[in-house]
Amino acid sequence: MSEELWPWDFVVLQPLSDGKPMHLKGIYAAIKERRGKGGINEKLFKVDGRWGDRQDYTHIVRSTISHAVTEGYVKHLGTGRTGRYQITDKGQEYLAKIQL
């Protein structure tokens, strides 16, 4: 991969690409695993403090997931914090279009 930063839709949908439902914590973990391997802005792993003690990227992930649900790329299974997310067929097609 180049030094280019990946679009957040790709960063968030990629961990879901196997079709298995995943909690937000699992998505965060998959993104953290990619840390240092390029594609994700390292500055986003800091804690700003404006939104509590979460790393900044978690807010982007939550926003991106919310948008993906609205667009029909991901479905939310369950409710609240115990809910999990699963990529839809539409989401798989979209991911294939933006695949790096």
N, C-alpha and C positions, 0 to 999 in steps of 0.2 A: 504494500500500500504506500501511497505517497504521503507527503506531509499534509496533504489536504484534509480538512475536517469533514467528517461524515454528517449527512443530514440526520437530525434526531429521529425522524420516522424510521430510518434504517437502524439506528442504534437501539431503539426500543423494540421494533418488530423482530429483529434478528434472533434474540433469545427465545421468542415465541414460535419461531419458524418450524419447529418439530411438531407443532400442533397440540402439545401437552399443555393443560392449564397451568398457570404459574402465578404465585403471589407476587406482589410488588417487591417484596424482599428478595425473591429469586431473580427478578429483573435487575434490581440494584446490584446483586452479587455478580451477575453475568457481565454487567457493564464494568464493575470494579475489576473483574478478572482481565478485561481488555486494557485496563489502565497501563500506560507506559508502552503500549504496542502500537501507538499511533491511531489517528482517526478521531480521537475525543480530546477536546481542549482540556489540558491539565489544570488550568486555572479553575475549572468548575468543580474540582475535588476539594476546594477550600471550604471553610465554614465562614460565611459572611456575618452571621449573627443577627441579621435583620429578621430572619424567619426561624429563630430558635437555633438548635445545635445540629441541624441537618446540613450535610454537604450540599452545596448549591445545585449540583446536577440532579438531585432527587426532586427538586421542584420542577425542573424541565421535564423529567420523566413523567411525573404525575400529570402535568399539562399535556404532554404528548399522548399519553394513554387516554386521557379524557377526550381529546380530539379524535383519536383512532376509534374510540367507541362511538362517538357521534357520526363519524364517516362510515361506520360499519366494517372497519378493518379488524376490529377486536370486539369480542363480546365479554361482558362482565358476568361471571358466574358467582352467585352468592351475593352477600351484601357487606358493606363496610370493609373493615380491615381484614376480615376473614375471607373476603371475596378473592376470586382468582380471575385471571384474564386468559383468554384463548383466542388465537388468531382465527379469522374466518377465511373462507375461500376467497372472498373479495380482498382480504388482507394479504393472502398468499400471492394473488395476482399483482397487487400493488407492490409488494416486496420484490417480486421478480422484476418489475419495471425499474425499481430504484437500486437494484442489486449492484454492488460495487465490484 
